[in-house]
Structure formats: C-alpha cells, structure tokens
Amino acid sequence: ILGLLAGSTATCLNNPLDVAKSRIQHMGLSRWSGGVILEVAASEGARGLCKGLPARLYRSAPGHGLLYMGYEFFAGLLRKSL
C-alpha cells in the first residue's frame, strides 16, 4: 500500500512537467518547460496542469505498488540469507 501511495504522490507532483512535455512535443516548440507551465497555469489554471492525471495514475500506481512489494520481498530474502 505504501508503495502505491508513494508512486501516486510522485506521479501527481510530476504531472505538470508531463503536461508541459506533451505540449512542447505536440506543438513543436523549443521552449523552456517552466515557461510552458506558467503559460498553462495562467490560461487554464490548475485544471490545465492536471490534465491526464487520472490516466497516468491508473497506469502507474499498480506498477509502483508491485515494485515496492517485490523490493521488500527480495530484500527480506537477502537479509535471511546473509
């Protein structure tokens, strides 16, 4: 559960950068991503910076949970064998 929460938090914090990246790629811009983030925030507000967030969470949250679960499992095995 904690891995899922940590991964979801990271995805939420990273989403504005992903929105900027997608806009830069789609429009063929060669600008600084910070400027694109400010532009989106000014024109669309916080909603514009959160576009695509549900889809990213559905895709990444289960993977983060499994990643941390696998890490803990194998770390436990290594601790027992050492």
LUMTI-567485 format. One line per field, with one value per atom (N, C-alpha, C, O): residue number from 1; atom name; x, y, z. Coordinates in Angstrom, 3 decimals, always signed. Each point is the difference from the previous one (the first is absolute). Layout:
REM residues N
pos <- NUM:...
site <- CA:...
c1 <- X:...
c2 <- Y:...
c3 <- Z:...
This chain:
REM residues 82
pos <- 1:1:1:1:2:2:2:2:3:3:3:3:4:4:4:4:5:5:5:5:6:6:6:6:7:7:7:7:8:8:8:8:9:9:9:9:10:10:10:10:11:11:11:11:12:12:12:12:13:13:13:13:14:14:14:14:15:15:15:15:16:16:16:16:17:17:17:17:18:18:18:18:19:19:19:19:20:20:20:20:21:21:21:21:22:22:22:22:23:23:23:23:24:24:24:24:25:25:25:25:26:26:26:26:27:27:27:27:28:28:28:28:29:29:29:29:30:30:30:30:31:31:31:31:32:32:32:32:33:33:33:33:34:34:34:34:35:35:35:35:36:36:36:36:37:37:37:37:38:38:38:38:39:39:39:39:40:40:40:40:41:41:41:41:42:42:42:42:43:43:43:43:44:44:44:44:45:45:45:45:46:46:46:46:47:47:47:47:48:48:48:48:49:49:49:49:50:50:50:50:51:51:51:51:52:52:52:52:53:53:53:53:54:54:54:54:55:55:55:55:56:56:56:56:57:57:57:57:58:58:58:58:59:59:59:59:60:60:60:60:61:61:61:61:62:62:62:62:63:63:63:63:64:64:64:64:65:65:65:65:66:66:66:66:67:67:67:67:68:68:68:68:69:69:69:69:70:70:70:70:71:71:71:71:72:72:72:72:73:73:73:73:74:74:74:74:75:75:75:75:76:76:76:76:77:77:77:77:78:78:78:78:79:79:79:79:80:80:80:80:81:81:81:81:82:82:82:82
site <- N:CA:C:O:N:CA:C:O:N:CA:C:O:N:CA:C:O:N:CA:C:O:N:CA:C:O:N:CA:C:O:N:CA:C:O:N:CA:C:O:N:CA:C:O:N:CA:C:O:N:CA:C:O:N:CA:C:O:N:CA:C:O:N:CA:C:O:N:CA:C:O:N:CA:C:O:N:CA:C:O:N:CA:C:O:N:CA:C:O:N:CA:C:O:N:CA:C:O:N:CA:C:O:N:CA:C:O:N:CA:C:O:N:CA:C:O:N:CA:C:O:N:CA:C:O:N:CA:C:O:N:CA:C:O:N:CA:C:O:N:CA:C:O:N:CA:C:O:N:CA:C:O:N:CA:C:O:N:CA:C:O:N:CA:C:O:N:CA:C:O:N:CA:C:O:N:CA:C:O:N:CA:C:O:N:CA:C:O:N:CA:C:O:N:CA:C:O:N:CA:C:O:N:CA:C:O:N:CA:C:O:N:CA:C:O:N:CA:C:O:N:CA:C:O:N:CA:C:O:N:CA:C:O:N:CA:C:O:N:CA:C:O:N:CA:C:O:N:CA:C:O:N:CA:C:O:N:CA:C:O:N:CA:C:O:N:CA:C:O:N:CA:C:O:N:CA:C:O:N:CA:C:O:N:CA:C:O:N:CA:C:O:N:CA:C:O:N:CA:C:O:N:CA:C:O:N:CA:C:O:N:CA:C:O:N:CA:C:O:N:CA:C:O:N:CA:C:O:N:CA:C:O:N:CA:C:O:N:CA:C:O:N:CA:C:O:N:CA:C:O:N:CA:C:O:N:CA:C:O:N:CA:C:O:N:CA:C:O
c1 <- +0.825:-0.825:+0.874:-0.297:+1.365:+0.842:+0.711:+0.204:+0.170:+0.616:-0.956:+0.387:-1.634:-1.023:-0.191:-0.103:+0.056:-0.169:+1.211:-0.153:+1.344:+1.210:+0.064:+0.315:-0.612:+0.005:-1.066:+0.231:-1.398:-1.086:+0.359:-0.304:+0.950:+0.426:+1.026:-0.076:+1.027:+1.012:-0.641:+0.396:-1.376:-0.684:-0.750:+0.020:-0.677:-0.736:+0.938:-0.318:+1.467:+0.948:+0.680:+0.393:-0.254:+0.669:-0.934:+0.471:-1.772:-0.957:+0.138:-0.075:+0.273:+0.168:+1.155:-0.096:+1.185:+1.118:-0.391:+0.423:-1.218:-0.450:-0.943:+0.055:-0.917:-0.883:+0.839:-0.263:+1.275:+0.867:+0.734:+0.097:+0.418:+0.709:-0.911:+0.392:-1.615:-0.944:-0.342:-0.103:-0.074:-0.308:+1.174:-0.183:+1.379:+1.193:+0.135:+0.292:-0.502:+0.106:-1.110:+0.250:-1.464:-1.139:+0.079:-0.334:+0.769:+0.036:+1.335:+0.148:+0.820:+1.303:+0.761:+0.771:-0.978:+0.649:+1.426:+0.327:+0.497:+1.343:+0.176:+0.874:-1.728:+0.000:+0.302:-0.041:+0.339:+0.263:-1.312:-1.014:+1.008:-1.237:-0.613:-1.220:+2.033:-0.536:-0.881:-1.022:+1.411:-0.820:-1.327:-1.031:+1.054:-1.231:-0.909:-1.214:+1.786:-0.799:-0.664:-1.187:+1.934:-0.575:-1.098:-1.020:+1.228:-1.004:-1.289:-1.100:+1.240:-1.168:-0.713:-1.229:+1.987:-0.608:-0.754:-1.068:+1.617:-0.655:-1.262:-1.001:+1.049:-1.148:-1.067:-1.188:+1.591:-0.956:-0.094:-0.879:+1.769:-0.015:+0.546:+0.661:-0.958:+0.506:-0.569:+0.655:-1.875:-0.593:+0.847:+0.128:+0.447:+0.838:+1.248:+0.479:+0.057:+1.204:-0.292:+0.914:-2.195:-0.392:-0.579:-0.499:+0.557:-0.545:+0.744:+1.228:-1.973:+0.593:+0.395:+0.500:-0.712:+0.421:-0.706:+0.669:-1.994:-0.636:+0.566:+0.227:-0.005:+0.545:+1.406:+0.337:+0.485:+1.351:-0.032:+0.802:-1.732:-0.095:-0.456:+0.535:-1.527:-0.475:+1.105:+0.067:+0.797:+1.069:+1.166:+0.548:-0.166:+1.239:-0.166:+0.904:-2.016:-0.154:+0.140:+0.733:-1.398:+0.184:+1.447:+0.492:+0.173:+1.398:+0.901:+0.898:-1.135:+0.800:-0.248:+0.935:-2.188:-0.314:+0.720:+0.574:-0.603:+0.684:+1.516:+0.670:-0.141:+1.437:+0.464:+0.961:-1.636:+0.394:-0.253:+0.777:-1.849:-0.272:+1.110:+0.476:-0.077:+1.091:+1.311:+0.768:-0.511:+1.226:+0.034:+1.006:-2.095:-0.046:+0.142:+0.666:-1.291:+0.078:+1.442:+0.496:+0.168:+1.371:+0.998:+0.989:-1.232:+0.860:-0.097:+0.999:-2.213:-0.177:+0.736:+0.609:-0.660:+0.727:+1.502:+0.691:-0.197:+1.444:+0.413:+1.064:-1.914:+0.330:+0.073:+0.867:-1.763:+0.003:+1.221:+0.538:-0.106:+1.122:+1.352:+0.995:-0.944:+1.284:+0.099:+0.994
c2 <- -1.189:+1.189:+1.260:+0.960:-0.964:+1.188:+0.268:+1.155:-2.209:+0.179:+0.632:+0.856:-1.278:+0.570:+1.484:+0.824:-0.482:+1.401:+0.850:+1.128:-1.669:+0.742:+0.237:+1.102:-2.132:+0.146:+0.955:+0.769:-0.813:+0.909:+1.447:+0.907:-0.696:+1.348:+0.526:+1.153:-1.986:+0.407:+0.330:+0.962:-1.752:+0.251:+1.325:+0.761:-0.484:+1.264:+1.202:+1.014:-1.127:+1.113:+0.184:+1.113:-2.182:+0.029:+0.409:+0.352:-0.392:+0.199:+1.348:+0.018:+1.122:+1.251:-0.042:+0.569:-1.239:-0.137:-0.867:+0.261:-1.278:-0.858:+0.747:-0.187:+1.033:+0.827:+0.920:+0.131:+0.507:+0.892:-0.771:+0.476:-1.654:-0.818:-0.356:+0.084:-0.481:-0.379:+1.184:-0.151:+1.327:+1.188:+0.400:+0.382:-0.467:+0.338:-0.958:+0.430:-1.730:-0.981:+0.179:-0.074:+0.306:+0.104:+1.249:-0.044:+1.150:+1.263:+0.248:+0.975:-1.845:+0.168:+1.207:+0.617:-0.282:+1.162:-0.352:-1.165:+2.171:-0.201:+1.016:+0.865:-0.996:+0.934:-0.731:-1.229:+2.001:-0.486:-0.493:+0.690:-1.856:-0.585:+0.846:+0.004:+0.706:+0.878:+1.091:+0.352:+0.183:+1.016:-0.562:+0.668:-1.891:-0.653:-0.262:+0.186:-0.614:-0.232:+1.299:+0.005:+1.088:+1.290:+0.437:+0.541:-0.774:+0.363:-0.815:+0.551:-1.846:-0.856:+0.411:+0.071:+0.201:+0.405:+1.316:+0.174:+0.750:+1.298:-0.117:+0.663:-1.507:-0.069:-1.000:+0.238:-1.359:-1.045:-0.274:-0.739:+1.323:-0.209:-1.368:-0.676:+0.293:-1.278:-1.183:-1.034:+1.186:-1.095:-0.337:-1.169:+2.178:-0.239:-0.785:-0.791:+1.009:-0.718:-1.425:-0.812:+0.511:-1.343:-0.853:-1.096:+1.581:-0.783:-1.318:-0.045:-1.010:-1.318:-0.697:-1.125:+1.766:-0.591:-1.315:-0.954:+0.858:-1.294:-1.161:-1.090:+1.329:-1.066:-0.393:-1.184:+2.169:-0.306:-0.771:-0.912:+1.275:-0.708:-1.444:-0.918:+0.722:-1.366:-0.869:-1.202:+1.829:-0.761:-0.259:-1.101:+2.104:-0.127:-0.488:-0.649:+0.937:-0.345:-1.496:-0.372:-0.505:-1.433:-0.458:-0.849:+1.411:-0.358:+0.401:-0.749:+1.940:+0.438:-0.907:-0.357:-0.012:-0.907:-1.330:-0.511:-0.049:-1.278:+0.131:-0.908:+2.027:+0.224:-0.017:-0.690:+1.443:+0.040:-1.337:-0.407:-0.265:-1.304:-0.994:-0.755:+0.762:-0.868:+0.341:-0.889:+2.181:+0.423:-0.520:-0.559:+0.742:-0.463:-1.518:-0.518:-0.183:-1.458:-0.469:-0.816:+1.337:-0.444:+0.527:-0.670:+1.848:+0.501:-0.905:-0.259:-0.216:-0.940:-1.307:-0.547:+0.042:-1.226:+0.185:-0.880:+2.010:+0.263:+0.138:-0.475:+1.130:+0.136:-1.367:-0.226:-0.671:-1.332:-0.815:-0.776:+0.961:-0.804:+0.538:-0.724:+1.948:+0.572:-0.167:+0.406
c3 <- +0.000:+0.000:+0.000:-0.711:+1.500:+0.065:-1.324:-0.375:-0.327:-1.312:-0.983:-0.796:+0.851:-0.870:+0.324:-0.909:+2.199:+0.402:-0.393:-0.468:+0.659:-0.361:-1.503:-0.448:-0.321:-1.450:-0.491:-0.933:+1.557:-0.385:+0.321:-0.775:+1.915:+0.368:-0.990:-0.425:+0.060:-0.974:-1.349:-0.658:+0.250:-1.264:+0.050:-0.967:+2.080:+0.135:-0.046:-0.621:+1.274:+0.012:-1.352:-0.351:-0.396:-1.295:-1.139:-1.082:+1.305:-1.090:-0.716:-1.229:+1.928:-0.750:-0.998:-1.088:+1.455:-0.945:-1.192:-1.126:+1.369:-1.086:-0.939:-1.215:+1.775:-0.831:-0.879:-1.196:+1.789:-0.773:-1.096:-1.131:+1.456:-0.993:-1.169:-1.164:+1.498:-1.049:-0.892:-1.217:+1.809:-0.807:-0.873:-1.156:+1.698:-0.781:-1.177:-1.116:+1.353:-1.078:-1.028:-1.203:+1.666:-0.914:-0.868:-1.184:+1.761:-0.742:-0.685:-0.737:+0.973:-0.623:+0.526:-0.735:+1.981:+0.593:+0.413:+0.223:-0.128:+0.551:+1.121:-0.048:+1.057:+1.116:+1.296:+0.070:+0.934:+1.344:+0.592:-0.107:+0.724:+0.518:+1.109:+0.162:+0.599:+1.041:-0.572:+0.590:-1.738:-0.661:-0.469:+0.089:-0.587:-0.443:+1.197:-0.095:+1.221:+1.207:+0.450:+0.327:-0.306:+0.396:-0.958:+0.425:-1.707:-1.004:+0.188:-0.059:+0.282:+0.219:+1.281:+0.030:+1.026:+1.269:-0.147:+0.587:-1.366:-0.186:-0.844:+0.274:-1.302:-0.908:+0.441:-0.217:+0.837:+0.349:+1.496:+0.445:+0.320:+1.445:+0.385:-0.788:+2.014:+0.521:-0.776:-0.132:-0.382:-0.797:-1.218:-0.364:-0.263:-1.165:+0.335:-0.812:+2.017:+0.417:+0.447:+0.147:+0.069:+0.453:-1.117:+0.256:-1.485:-1.111:-0.123:+0.078:-0.268:-0.183:+1.288:-0.039:+1.181:+1.267:+0.315:+0.397:-0.554:+0.307:-0.829:+0.524:-1.804:-0.853:+0.449:+0.014:+0.354:+0.462:+1.314:+0.206:+0.691:+1.274:-0.203:+0.621:-1.494:-0.260:-0.588:+0.258:-1.052:-0.628:+0.953:+0.019:+0.770:+0.763:+1.436:+0.527:+0.111:+1.424:+0.267:+0.917:-1.670:+0.264:-0.191:+0.743:-1.729:-0.236:+1.145:+0.383:+0.169:+1.147:+1.200:+0.717:-0.501:+1.108:-0.147:+0.962:-2.166:-0.245:+0.121:+0.491:-0.936:+0.087:+1.452:+0.339:+0.512:+1.406:+0.700:+0.863:-1.230:+0.588:-0.380:+0.847:-2.103:-0.442:+0.672:+0.367:-0.206:+0.678:+1.434:+0.438:+0.284:+1.390:+0.088:+0.897:-1.826:-0.009:-0.178:+0.777:-1.800:-0.280:+1.036:+0.294:+0.256:+1.064:+1.231:+0.670:-0.380:+1.110:-0.240:+0.920:-2.145:-0.319:+0.154:+0.512:-0.950:+0.124:+1.462:+0.395:+0.414:+1.418:+0.684:+0.844:-1.201:+0.607:-0.415:+0.790:-2.042:-0.490:+0.458:-0.043:+0.469:+0.452:+1.459:+0.602
